[in-house]
Amino acid sequence: MNRFFLLISIAAASIISAVAAGESAVSLFQQGNAALAAGDYVSAAYYYQRVRESDEWPQFSDKADLLGKLGLVEEGQSRFEHAAYWYGELVDWLDKNPNSGPGSFYPYYRLRYADCLERAGDYKRAASILWDQYEKTEAAVKPAIVERLVQNYQFRECTPEEMTALRQAVMANGVQTLGWNLAELYQQKQQYEESFALYQDLWPQAPNQAQDHLDSMIETYRATNHLDDLVNAIQERLDQGENPNMLLLLECDILRRLDRGEEALQRMERFLAKLAGVENLQSARSLIGRAPGSMIQSWIDLVQRIRGDDAAVELMKGWIEAQPSDVLLRERLANLYANTGRLDDAVALWRDWAASFSGDAVALLHAVDQLSTLGAQDAAAKLLEEASGEIPPQYAFRQAQSALRTGRFNDAIAELNVASVSGQTSPAAIEDAVQKFAQSAPDAQALFDAMVERATGVTYAEIPLWMRNSIETVGAQLHQNGALSDLARAEPSGVWRIELARGAAQRGDRDWALDLLNSVDRDSPYYVSAEREKALLLSEAFTLPDRREAVSLMRTSLEPFLSESSRIPLSQILVERLLTFAEIALDAYAPADALGAVGKIESASNELDQPMSPPAEERLHMARARAWMEQAQWPKALDLFNTIQIEPYATDAAFYSARIQLGLEETDAARDAFQAIVEDPARWRRANDALEELTALEPLVGEALELYSRAALYELQGRFADAIPLYRQIAVDHFGDDAEERALYTAGLNEWREGDVTGAREQWKRLSVDVDHPVIHGMIRWNLWRTRPASGDVGDLTGYQDLLLEFPDTLFADLARLEMQERNRQDQP
């Protein structure tokens, strides 16, 4: 593990172990419960641990509940050894405080404890807990625990005494049910005589259960040289007329598994002929009503195995003639036809089915689906087309799914519209069905083209919601940006372009999103919305020019509210927009714009219909403090940062304060502040940033430290161009060590921030030739790939293939793998 990641791991450990003051144990417990309910196991464990490490823990009233939930959290992440630890803590606590916890859940937690021990591989301790619980529990629960013990013993060596105790428990709690498992356990442990004795008692009373354990039985009887005796015993009881249905099936199954299929078939047919009252069986028809379906099915299985598919087909045809509504048998015969190349016969079989259920939409659609599954798409489509007018509207969604499978996409779209308009199927369900089909269907492109054709020339509002969303989803899946752009641009209002841009931005396709937004006409009623979306998108860019363009766009849309003469009253929504604008301006290092928005909110705060909440006020204070910081009003910024106490703003305030102290060359105070962030679990959001600062500061002394402090001061003001020569000077002073590489990497980063992508790439390419620091090496390669030209840079892609080999267990490798997968998808036709 390299030094940087080691620092992060140490910091993470200290974050978990430290406890921030100020929050009650009850509040932390409630936050943990909320996180657990949302499936956020990491946060839940964090809050529960803080409760345990608080001063209130000894008197905490929900101690048992918390320990149990810690077990659930670990179990939910498949960390069974950790889960067992917490369940063990809970069980010990309940043992010592029997009247203080959820007594009714005590057995449950003990069994969860045993289960997690088993999953962690500690079967012996688990068995000890299960035996203890067996002794304590009521009679009705004992069989379930004995069953668990039998399973437990399968995975470990057992003493003769343990096996004797287990056998006694089985005998006392239902040998007719548990005995089968115990006999199988004996067989697995090669204690064949014990297994044989149990099976000898069990199978005569329940031959149907014997079939569920047949492999184990055969192994036991073979090992004890009693296999022929078993077959003869079954036949003897059959001859006496005892339970023929189950006994015959059991006998034939045994013979079949012994590769004595001919003998099994002879015995089966001799018995069935006697039932049918004939000399020789020729058809299954004569057995209908005289033999159970399971026995006839077993006979057909044997015939197919011994005499071949054609003989089995004839038997099934006869059965279907007598039982035409037996859909499972019809499915089996149709599959057999298809597997033997007789697809026309399979089609005829299902067409006959549909004809015999004329007017039954469910039966018809089932026939269509079966034909589609068999690969007879043309026949399925024809059958659906012939009967489409006979299918009631309530089956529109089902009919649409059948049409999708058979490639009749226009019909599918029409039926999906019917299903949507009727309200019987939600748009979300329709979208899900379309998306799942498109993910696996080879002709998904044809479906997309059909939807686009249906939507072309239609206003946005007239296109059903399910179709709009499906066109976007399937189009993105197929990389049809061009077709989607053409469709959206044909819609004059521009609203569809905005919706597509939002989806593209979420998928990371920023350039296409901007292209769509830029194409919205100025006279469109949605032009202002497009500009706002564009501003939000640009505000997330890395470079200052893009961020400053975002500020300009947002400023234009908010001009009526920002002007000195504006008398428009502020609403809660408008306050949120102004605050967002202030934060976007601060990220673009435009503090004057931010202060204008902040001042507008402050001057009208007393006129709001509802007072601002404490978090909203802290957010406002944070914006003003950052603006003062960017204007180099250091004392005022520090004073205001120090008043901010509500998260998440308090963490950012602490980090900015530390960077100001660093910039003012108060280095020791800055180090202490960064270290405090690392060690405070409430400030985890900035822990890695603080660690990075500490790592960068460590080797610097004298003039290099002064240069780094001045560069930090410039960066706080967005003066990245002024910081670049300082980093290059640090590299000269520290030639040949990690500080040089870090400084040159950061210089390139600041060139990128300034918008000089070419300069940044040149800086990183020079540095990448002989960089030694593994983290900086990875970051350089990562940023070279992120800043590659739009046409693609094969060299950079190759570099990331090298990264996967050189740093396989790092974050950079994971990110590179995901990006390369996306690149490969985009390159596919």
VEXPANU-230718 format. One record per residue (C-alpha): residue in one letter; x, y, z. Coordinates in steps of 0.2 Angstrom, whole numbers, padded with zeros to 4 digits, always signed. Layout:
N
AXYZ;...
This chain:
829
M+0000+0000+0000;N+0008+0017-0005;R+0010+0030+0008;F-0005+0041+0003;F-0017+0027+0003;L-0010+0022+0020;L-0014+0039+0027;I-0031+0038+0021;S-0034+0021+0029;I-0027+0028+0045;A-0038+0043+0044;A-0053+0033+0041;A-0050+0022+0056;S-0048+0038+0067;I-0064+0045+0060;I-0074+0030+0065;S-0066+0029+0082;A-0067+0047+0087;V-0084+0055+0093;A-0089+0072+0090;A-0097+0081+0105;G-0114+0090+0104;E-0126+0077+0098;S-0136+0066+0110;A-0135+0047+0109;V-0154+0047+0105;S-0152+0058+0091;L-0137+0048+0084;F-0147+0032+0086;Q-0162+0039+0076;Q-0150+0045+0062;G-0143+0027+0062;N-0160+0020+0061;A-0165+0032+0046;A-0149+0027+0037;L-0153+0008+0040;A-0170+0010+0034;A-0163+0018+0018;G-0151+0004+0016;D-0136+0015+0019;Y-0126+0002+0030;V-0110+0012+0031;S-0119+0028+0038;A-0129+0017+0050;A-0114+0008+0057;Y-0106+0025+0059;Y-0120+0033+0069;Y-0122+0017+0080;Q-0104+0016+0084;R-0104+0034+0090;V-0118+0030+0102;R-0108+0016+0109;E-0093+0027+0111;S-0103+0041+0119;D-0103+0045+0138;E-0122+0040+0137;W-0119+0022+0132;P-0119+0014+0149;Q-0136+0021+0153;F-0143+0020+0135;S-0160+0012+0135;D-0160+0004+0118;K-0144-0005+0120;A-0151-0022+0115;D-0159-0014+0099;L-0143-0005+0094;L-0132-0021+0096;G-0145-0031+0086;K-0145-0018+0072;L-0126-0017+0071;G-0127-0036+0068;L-0140-0033+0054;V-0129-0020+0047;E-0114-0031+0045;E-0124-0046+0040;G-0132-0035+0026;Q-0114-0032+0019;S-0110-0051+0020;R-0097-0047+0034;F-0103-0062+0044;E-0088-0063+0056;H-0092-0045+0061;A-0110-0048+0062;A-0107-0063+0074;Y-0097-0052+0085;W-0111-0040+0088;Y-0124-0054+0090;G-0113-0061+0102;E-0112-0045+0112;L-0131-0044+0112;V-0133-0062+0118;D-0121-0059+0132;W-0129-0043+0137;L-0147-0051+0137;D-0140-0066+0147;K-0134-0053+0160;N-0150-0042+0159;P-0164-0054+0156;N-0177-0041+0161;S-0170-0026+0151;G-0170-0031+0133;P-0183-0038+0120;G-0185-0055+0128;S-0196-0061+0115;F-0183-0059+0102;Y-0169-0068+0112;P-0171-0084+0103;Y-0171-0075+0087;Y-0155-0066+0090;R-0146-0082+0097;L-0151-0091+0080;R-0145-0076+0070;Y-0129-0077+0080;A-0127-0096+0076;D-0131-0093+0058;C-0117-0079+0056;L-0105-0090+0065;E-0108-0104+0052;R-0107-0092+0037;A-0090-0086+0044;G-0085-0104+0045;D-0085-0107+0064;Y-0097-0122+0064;K-0092-0129+0081;R-0096-0113+0091;A-0113-0112+0081;A-0117-0130+0086;S-0114-0126+0104;I-0126-0111+0103;L-0139-0122+0094;W-0138-0136+0107;D-0139-0123+0121;Q-0155-0115+0113;Y-0162-0133+0110;E-0161-0136+0129;K-0170-0119+0133;T-0183-0119+0119;E-0201-0126+0120;A-0205-0142+0112;A-0214-0134+0096;V-0198-0126+0091;K-0186-0140+0095;P-0188-0149+0078;A-0182-0133+0068;I-0167-0132+0079;V-0163-0151+0077;E-0164-0148+0058;R-0151-0134+0059;L-0140-0145+0069;V-0141-0159+0056;Q-0136-0146+0043;N-0122-0139+0054;Y-0114-0157+0056;Q-0113-0158+0037;F-0098-0146+0038;R-0087-0152+0052;E-0080-0167+0059;C-0091-0175+0073;T-0086-0186+0088;P-0096-0202+0090;E-0104-0194+0106;E-0110-0179+0096;M-0118-0190+0083;T-0126-0201+0096;A-0134-0185+0104;L-0140-0179+0087;R-0148-0196+0083;Q-0157-0195+0100;A-0163-0178+0096;V-0170-0183+0079;M-0179-0198+0087;A-0187-0187+0100;N-0193-0174+0088;G-0200-0182+0072;V-0189-0196+0064;Q-0202-0197+0050;T-0197-0179+0044;L-0179-0177+0052;G-0174-0195+0049;W-0171-0192+0031;N-0159-0178+0034;L-0150-0188+0047;A-0148-0203+0036;E-0141-0192+0022;L-0129-0185+0035;Y-0123-0203+0040;Q-0121-0207+0021;Q-0110-0191+0018;K-0099-0196+0033;Q-0098-0214+0026;Q-0107-0221+0041;Y-0117-0232+0029;E-0123-0245+0042;E-0132-0231+0052;S-0138-0223+0036;F-0145-0240+0030;A-0154-0243+0046;L-0163-0227+0045;Y-0168-0228+0027;Q-0174-0246+0030;D-0187-0238+0043;L-0191-0223+0033;W-0194-0228+0014;P-0208-0241+0017;Q-0219-0228+0026;A-0215-0213+0014;P-0209-0219-0003;N-0213-0201-0010;Q-0201-0194+0002;A-0188-0207-0003;Q-0188-0200-0021;D-0181-0183-0014;H-0166-0193-0006;L-0164-0206-0020;D-0145-0202-0023;S-0140-0204-0005;M-0151-0219-0003;I-0143-0228-0019;E-0126-0224-0012;T-0130-0231+0005;Y-0138-0247-0002;R-0124-0249-0014;A-0111-0247-0001;T-0120-0260+0011;N-0123-0272-0004;H-0142-0271-0002;L-0146-0262-0018;D-0154-0277-0026;D-0163-0281-0010;L-0171-0263-0011;V-0177-0266-0028;N-0184-0283-0024;A-0192-0276-0008;I-0201-0263-0018;Q-0207-0275-0031;E-0213-0287-0017;R-0224-0273-0010;L-0230-0269-0027;D-0236-0287-0030;Q-0245-0286-0013;G-0255-0271-0020;E-0247-0258-0007;N-0247-0240-0013;P-0243-0244-0031;N-0242-0226-0037;M-0228-0221-0026;L-0219-0237-0025;L-0219-0240-0044;L-0212-0222-0047;L-0199-0226-0034;E-0194-0242-0041;C-0192-0235-0059;D-0182-0220-0053;I-0170-0232-0045;L-0168-0243-0060;R-0166-0228-0071;R-0152-0221-0061;L-0144-0238-0061;D-0144-0237-0080;R-0157-0251-0080;G-0169-0241-0090;E-0176-0256-0101;E-0180-0266-0085;A-0189-0250-0078;L-0199-0248-0093;Q-0204-0266-0094;R-0210-0265-0076;M-0219-0249-0079;E-0228-0255-0094;R-0233-0272-0086;F-0241-0263-0072;L-0250-0250-0083;A-0256-0263-0095;K-0264-0272-0080;L-0272-0255-0075;A-0279-0252-0093;G-0285-0270-0095;V-0275-0273-0111;E-0261-0285-0116;N-0249-0272-0123;L-0250-0253-0121;Q-0251-0244-0137;S-0258-0227-0132;A-0259-0216-0117;R-0277-0213-0120;S-0282-0229-0112;L-0274-0224-0096;I-0283-0207-0094;G-0294-0209-0078;R-0286-0225-0073;A-0268-0220-0069;P-0262-0204-0061;G-0254-0191-0073;S-0237-0192-0064;M-0236-0211-0068;I-0241-0208-0086;Q-0228-0194-0087;S-0215-0206-0080;W-0219-0219-0093;I-0217-0206-0107;D-0200-0201-0100;L-0194-0219-0100;V-0201-0222-0117;Q-0192-0206-0124;R-0176-0212-0115;I-0176-0230-0121;R-0186-0230-0138;G-0183-0212-0144;D-0192-0196-0147;D-0204-0202-0161;A-0211-0215-0149;A-0213-0202-0135;V-0222-0190-0148;E-0235-0203-0152;L-0239-0206-0134;M-0240-0187-0130;K-0251-0185-0145;G-0263-0198-0139;W-0264-0190-0122;I-0267-0173-0129;E-0281-0180-0140;A-0289-0186-0123;Q-0284-0171-0113;P-0284-0156-0126;S-0283-0143-0112;D-0267-0149-0104;V-0256-0135-0107;L-0240-0141-0099;L-0241-0157-0109;R-0244-0147-0125;E-0228-0136-0121;R-0218-0152-0119;L-0223-0159-0135;A-0221-0143-0144;N-0203-0141-0137;L-0200-0159-0142;Y-0206-0155-0160;A-0195-0140-0161;N-0179-0149-0154;T-0181-0163-0167;G-0183-0151-0182;R-0202-0153-0183;L-0206-0134-0181;D-0221-0135-0192;D-0229-0148-0181;A-0226-0137-0166;V-0234-0122-0175;A-0249-0133-0179;L-0250-0139-0161;W-0252-0121-0155;R-0263-0115-0169;D-0275-0129-0164;W-0274-0124-0146;A-0279-0106-0151;A-0293-0112-0162;S-0300-0123-0148;F-0301-0108-0137;S-0308-0096-0149;G-0313-0080-0141;D-0301-0083-0126;A-0288-0069-0127;V-0277-0076-0113;A-0276-0093-0122;L-0273-0085-0139;L-0259-0074-0132;H-0251-0089-0123;A-0250-0098-0140;V-0242-0083-0148;D-0229-0082-0134;Q-0226-0100-0135;L-0223-0099-0154;S-0211-0084-0152;T-0201-0094-0138;L-0199-0109-0150;G-0192-0097-0163;A-0207-0097-0175;Q-0208-0078-0176;D-0217-0078-0193;A-0231-0090-0187;A-0233-0081-0170;A-0234-0064-0179;K-0247-0071-0191;L-0258-0079-0177;L-0257-0062-0168;E-0262-0052-0183;E-0276-0064-0187;A-0284-0062-0170;S-0279-0045-0165;G-0297-0038-0168;E-0303-0051-0156;I-0293-0046-0141;P-0302-0035-0129;P-0293-0018-0124;Q-0290-0025-0106;Y-0277-0036-0113;A-0268-0022-0123;F-0252-0023-0113;R-0251-0042-0114;Q-0255-0040-0133;A-0241-0027-0134;Q-0228-0038-0126;S-0232-0052-0138;A-0231-0040-0153;L-0214-0035-0146;R-0208-0053-0146;T-0214-0056-0164;G-0206-0040-0171;R-0223-0031-0175;F-0217-0015-0167;N-0230-0003-0174;D-0244-0014-0167;A-0234-0015-0151;I-0233+0004-0150;A-0252+0005-0154;E-0257-0007-0140;L-0245+0001-0127;N-0254+0017-0131;V-0271+0009-0128;A-0264+0001-0111;S-0257+0019-0106;V-0273+0028-0110;S-0284+0015-0102;G-0275+0018-0085;Q-0274-0001-0082;T-0255+0000-0085;S-0244+0013-0078;P-0231+0023-0089;A-0217+0016-0078;A-0222-0002-0081;I-0223+0001-0100;E-0206+0009-0100;D-0199-0005-0090;A-0206-0018-0102;V-0199-0008-0117;Q-0182-0006-0109;K-0180-0024-0104;F-0185-0030-0122;A-0173-0018-0130;Q-0158-0023-0118;S-0159-0041-0125;A-0168-0041-0142;P-0157-0041-0157;D-0169-0030-0167;A-0170-0016-0153;Q-0164-0004-0167;A-0180-0008-0177;L-0191-0004-0161;F-0182+0012-0159;D-0184+0017-0177;A-0203+0013-0176;M-0205+0024-0160;V-0196+0038-0168;E-0206+0037-0184;R-0222+0038-0173;A-0216+0053-0164;T-0210+0063-0179;G-0220+0078-0183;V-0230+0077-0167;T-0229+0090-0154;Y-0220+0086-0137;A-0236+0086-0127;E-0245+0074-0139;I-0232+0061-0138;P-0237+0049-0123;L-0225+0050-0108;W-0220+0032-0110;M-0215+0034-0128;R-0205+0050-0124;N-0195+0041-0110;S-0193+0025-0120;I-0186+0034-0135;E-0173+0043-0125;T-0169+0027-0115;V-0167+0015-0129;G-0159+0029-0140;A-0146+0032-0127;Q-0143+0013-0125;L-0141+0012-0144;H-0130+0028-0145;Q-0142+0036-0157;N-0138+0054-0152;G-0140+0060-0170;A-0157+0052-0172;L-0163+0059-0155;S-0156+0076-0160;D-0165+0077-0177;L-0181+0071-0168;A-0180+0084-0154;R-0175+0098-0166;A-0190+0095-0176;E-0201+0099-0161;P-0202+0118-0162;S-0204+0123-0144;G-0187+0116-0139;V-0194+0107-0123;W-0189+0090-0129;R-0171+0096-0132;I-0171+0102-0114;E-0177+0085-0108;L-0164+0076-0119;A-0150+0087-0112;R-0155+0083-0094;G-0154+0065-0098;A-0137+0067-0107;A-0130+0077-0093;Q-0135+0063-0080;R-0126+0051-0091;G-0110+0061-0092;D-0113+0066-0111;R-0109+0085-0107;D-0105+0090-0125;W-0121+0083-0133;A-0131+0091-0118;L-0123+0108-0122;D-0126+0106-0141;L-0145+0103-0138;L-0147+0117-0126;N-0138+0129-0138;S-0150+0124-0151;V-0166+0131-0142;D-0172+0146-0151;R-0172+0163-0143;D-0190+0166-0147;S-0195+0149-0139;P-0205+0150-0123;Y-0193+0138-0115;Y-0177+0148-0120;V-0175+0154-0102;S-0176+0136-0095;A-0163+0131-0108;E-0151+0144-0102;R-0154+0140-0084;E-0150+0121-0088;K-0135+0127-0098;A-0129+0137-0083;L-0131+0123-0071;L-0121+0111-0083;L-0107+0123-0086;S-0106+0127-0067;E-0100+0109-0064;A-0086+0111-0077;F-0068+0111-0071;T-0062+0126-0080;L-0065+0144-0075;P-0070+0150-0092;D-0085+0138-0092;R-0090+0142-0074;R-0089+0160-0078;E-0100+0158-0093;A-0113+0149-0081;V-0112+0165-0070;S-0116+0176-0084;L-0131+0165-0090;M-0138+0164-0072;R-0135+0183-0069;T-0146+0187-0085;S-0160+0176-0079;L-0160+0184-0062;E-0157+0202-0067;P-0175+0208-0063;F-0172+0202-0045;L-0154+0207-0043;S-0155+0225-0049;E-0154+0239-0036;S-0172+0246-0040;S-0180+0229-0039;R-0195+0229-0028;I-0201+0211-0031;P-0204+0202-0015;L-0194+0187-0012;S-0202+0170-0010;Q-0194+0154-0003;I-0191+0148-0021;L-0183+0164-0026;V-0171+0163-0011;E-0166+0146-0016;R-0162+0152-0034;L-0152+0167-0027;L-0142+0156-0015;T-0139+0143-0029;F-0133+0158-0040;A-0121+0164-0026;E-0113+0147-0025;I-0111+0145-0043;A-0103+0163-0044;L-0091+0158-0029;D-0086+0142-0038;A-0082+0153-0053;Y-0073+0166-0042;A-0085+0180-0045;P-0087+0186-0027;A-0095+0202-0032;D-0110+0193-0040;A-0111+0182-0025;L-0112+0196-0013;G-0125+0204-0024;A-0137+0189-0022;V-0132+0187-0003;G-0136+0205+0000;K-0153+0204-0009;I-0158+0189+0002;E-0152+0198+0018;S-0161+0214+0015;A-0177+0205+0012;S-0176+0191+0025;N-0188+0200+0037;E-0201+0200+0023;L-0202+0182+0019;D-0218+0172+0022;Q-0208+0160+0032;P-0192+0164+0042;M-0176+0156+0035;S-0172+0140+0044;P-0155+0139+0054;P-0147+0128+0040;A-0152+0140+0027;E-0145+0155+0037;E-0129+0145+0039;R-0128+0143+0020;L-0131+0161+0018;H-0117+0165+0030;M-0106+0153+0021;A-0108+0161+0005;R-0104+0178+0012;A-0088+0171+0021;R-0082+0163+0005;A-0085+0179-0005;W-0075+0189+0008;M-0061+0176+0006;E-0061+0177-0013;Q-0059+0196-0011;A-0044+0193+0001;Q-0053+0201+0016;W-0045+0188+0027;P-0050+0193+0045;K-0068+0196+0040;A-0069+0179+0032;L-0060+0170+0046;D-0072+0178+0059;L-0087+0173+0050;F-0081+0155+0046;N-0078+0153+0065;T-0096+0156+0068;I-0103+0143+0057;Q-0108+0127+0067;I-0121+0118+0057;E-0116+0104+0045;P-0111+0102+0031;Y-0106+0120+0031;A-0096+0119+0047;T-0084+0107+0039;D-0081+0118+0023;A-0079+0133+0035;A-0065+0124+0045;F-0056+0118+0029;Y-0057+0136+0022;S-0051+0143+0038;A-0036+0131+0038;R-0031+0136+0020;I-0032+0154+0025;Q-0020+0151+0039;L-0009+0142+0028;G-0009+0156+0015;L-0005+0169+0029;E+0010+0158+0034;E+0002+0153+0050;T+0009+0135+0046;D+0008+0127+0063;A-0010+0133+0066;A-0015+0127+0048;R-0007+0109+0051;D-0017+0108+0068;A-0033+0113+0059;F-0031+0101+0045;Q-0026+0087+0057;A-0042+0091+0067;I-0053+0089+0052;V-0045+0072+0049;E-0049+0066+0066;D-0066+0073+0068;P-0079+0061+0061;A-0092+0075+0059;R-0080+0082+0046;W-0077+0067+0035;R-0082+0077+0019;R-0066+0086+0019;A-0055+0072+0027;N-0046+0068+0011;D-0043+0086+0006;A-0036+0089+0023;L-0025+0074+0021;E-0019+0080+0004;E-0014+0096+0012;L-0004+0088+0026;T+0004+0076+0013;A+0009+0091+0002;L+0016+0101+0017;E+0026+0088+0025;P+0042+0089+0015;L+0042+0108+0013;V+0053+0120+0023;G+0060+0138+0021;E+0057+0147+0005;A+0047+0132-0003;L+0035+0133+0011;E+0033+0151+0009;L+0030+0149-0010;Y+0017+0135-0006;S+0008+0146+0006;R+0007+0161-0007;A+0001+0149-0020;A-0013+0143-0008;L-0018+0161-0005;Y-0019+0164-0024;E-0030+0148-0026;L-0042+0154-0013;Q-0045+0169-0024;G-0046+0160-0041;R-0029+0167-0046;F-0023+0150-0053;A-0012+0158-0067;D-0002+0167-0053;A+0000+0151-0043;I+0007+0141-0058;P+0025+0149-0057;L+0026+0147-0038;Y+0023+0128-0040;R+0036+0127-0054;Q+0048+0136-0042;I+0045+0123-0028;A+0049+0110-0041;V+0066+0118-0044;D+0069+0119-0026;H+0064+0101-0023;F+0071+0093-0039;G+0070+0074-0039;D+0058+0070-0025;D+0040+0068-0022;A+0037+0087-0019;E+0044+0091-0036;E+0031+0079-0044;R+0017+0085-0034;A+0021+0103-0038;L+0022+0100-0056;Y+0006+0090-0056;T-0003+0104-0047;A+0004+0117-0059;G-0004+0107-0073;L-0020+0106-0064;N-0020+0125-0062;E-0017+0127-0081;W-0032+0116-0084;R-0043+0127-0072;E-0038+0142-0082;G-0044+0134-0097;D-0027+0130-0105;V-0030+0111-0108;T-0016+0110-0120;G-0004+0117-0108;A-0010+0106-0094;R-0008+0090-0105;E+0010+0095-0111;Q+0015+0098-0092;W+0008+0081-0087;K+0015+0072-0102;R+0033+0079-0098;L+0030+0074-0080;S+0024+0056-0084;V+0040+0051-0092;D+0049+0048-0076;V+0036+0051-0062;D+0039+0039-0047;H+0025+0044-0035;P+0012+0030-0038;V-0003+0041-0034;I+0003+0056-0044;H+0007+0044-0058;G-0011+0038-0058;M-0018+0055-0057;I-0008+0061-0072;R-0014+0047-0082;W-0032+0049-0077;N-0032+0068-0081;L-0023+0065-0098;W-0037+0053-0102;R-0051+0065-0096;T-0044+0079-0106;R-0041+0069-0122;P-0046+0078-0138;A-0064+0075-0144;S-0058+0064-0158;G-0050+0052-0146;D-0032+0049-0141;V-0027+0030-0144;G-0011+0033-0134;D-0020+0039-0119;L-0031+0024-0120;T-0016+0013-0121;G-0009+0022-0106;Y-0025+0017-0096;Q-0023-0001-0101;D-0006+0000-0093;L-0013+0008-0078;L-0025-0007-0075;L-0010-0018-0075;E+0001-0007-0064;F-0011-0002-0051;P-0025-0015-0052;D-0032-0012-0034;T-0033+0007-0034;L-0047+0019-0037;F-0038+0025-0053;A-0039+0008-0061;D-0058+0006-0056;L-0061+0023-0064;A-0051+0019-0080;R-0060+0002-0082;L-0077+0011-0081;E-0072+0024-0093;M-0064+0012-0105;Q-0080+0001-0105;E-0090+0017-0109;R-0078+0021-0123;N-0080+0003-0130;R-0099+0005-0130;Q-0098+0022-0139;D-0087+0015-0152;Q-0099+0001-0157;P-0109+0003-0172;
